[in-house]
Amino acid sequence: MSAATSTPILDIHPSAHPASAEERARRMTNPGFGRVFTDHMVLIPYKEGAGWGRGELKAYGPIEMDPASSVLHYGQAIFEGFKAYHQKDGSVASFRPEANARRFQTSARRLAMPELPEELFLDSARALIRQDRAWVPSAVGESLYLRPLMIATDALLGVRPSSEYLYLLIASPSGSYFPQGVKPVTVWISEDYVRAAPGGTGFAKCAGNYAASLVAQRQAKGEGCDQVVWLDAIHRKYVEEMGGMNIFFVYREKGETVVVTPELTGTLLPGVTRDSLLQLAKDQGWRAEERKISTDEWEAALQEGRMTEVFACGTAAVITPVGRVKSRKGDWLVNGGETGPVAAKLREVLLNLQHGLIPDTHGWMTRIL
Ligand code: COI
C-alpha cells in the first residue's frame, strides 16, 4: 500500500452544521447507492489563460449556475467514480484512485475540456475523505463512493468549448448498487439502440453516454429485464458492455477456467474493475482473455455447456452475475440463473483486498488516513 501525504491546495471551510452522530448513523444505515451525501464537497474553478484556481472544501449544498451555462445546453460534462474503504487496522484507503485520475484526463481530452492534474485530483480526494472520515462505512461491501465531476460553466450559447469550468467532488456512503443486492440479473440485448460508435465518446466517462443509454434501459425494463446489453454499432453482433458496466464470460475448456471480456476497441469504457479482475483471474491460475465475443458465440457456448457464467463489473456494483439473457431471438439461462463460483470468488477476493483483509500484492491501495 502506498502512503499519500501531500497537503492539498484547498481552502478548508468546515460546515457550520454537520450532521449529528445520530443523524449520520441513521443515514448510513442501509445507504443503498448514491442517495446519501456527506457533510462536505470540493470545488476547483478553471479559467482559460489562468488555469486551475484555488479550490475550496466547504459544506455540501446546492451550487448556483447561470441558466446559460454551456453544460446545461451542450452537455460538456465528465465524471469518475472510485471508493474509499475502511481497513482492518482502522485506517482508510482507496482503490487505484490514480487510475481514475488518469481516465478523468482522458475523458477531458475527448470532451475538449482542461485536464485536471493527477495530484489535484488525488489531493481533493484526500482532503474530502479526511474531512468526512466519519462517513466511511466499516462493513465489508460498504464504502465511501467518491464522485468527481467537471462541468462547462461559460454563460454563452455559442457551440464551442467553454473557457471556464468547475471541478467538483462529492462523496456518498454506499452499500449495494442494485436494490436486490448481489442477485443475478436478467439482461436485454439491445438491437434498437447502440451505446457508442467508432470515433465517438464510448471510451470516455461523459454524462451524455449515460443520458443516451436511458431509453434502452427503459426498453429493457419493459421487456421484464434489469439491464441492457450493448452491441457494437457496426456489425450489431459483438458484445460491448452491460448497462454502465463491463462484462465477463466464463468458459470451462479442457478442464481449464477461462475468463473472457470484450477487448477495448475505443467504444468501450476501460473499467478499473475490469482491469483489476483480469489480473485477479490470472492470480487464481485462470486464463484471462480480451477479445471480441458475438451473441452467436454467447448462445452456442451456453447451449454446449462450455460457458458456465456471465457477470458484469464496475466500481459501483463490484460484480453482478447475469442469470438470464433475453433478446428478440430468444431467452437463455446462465448457470441455472444462479451466481457461479468464479464470480463469487472474484468478488470475495476483490472486496477482501479493498478492505485490507488480504495482502495488497499489486500495490493497488492508497492509504488516506
Ligand atoms: C460503475 O459501475 O461504477 C459505474 O460507472 C456506474 C455508475 C455510473 C453508477
Residues whose N, C-alpha, C, O or C-beta is under 5 A from the ligand:
A	BS01	COI	G81 G244 M245 C313 G314 T315 A316 A317
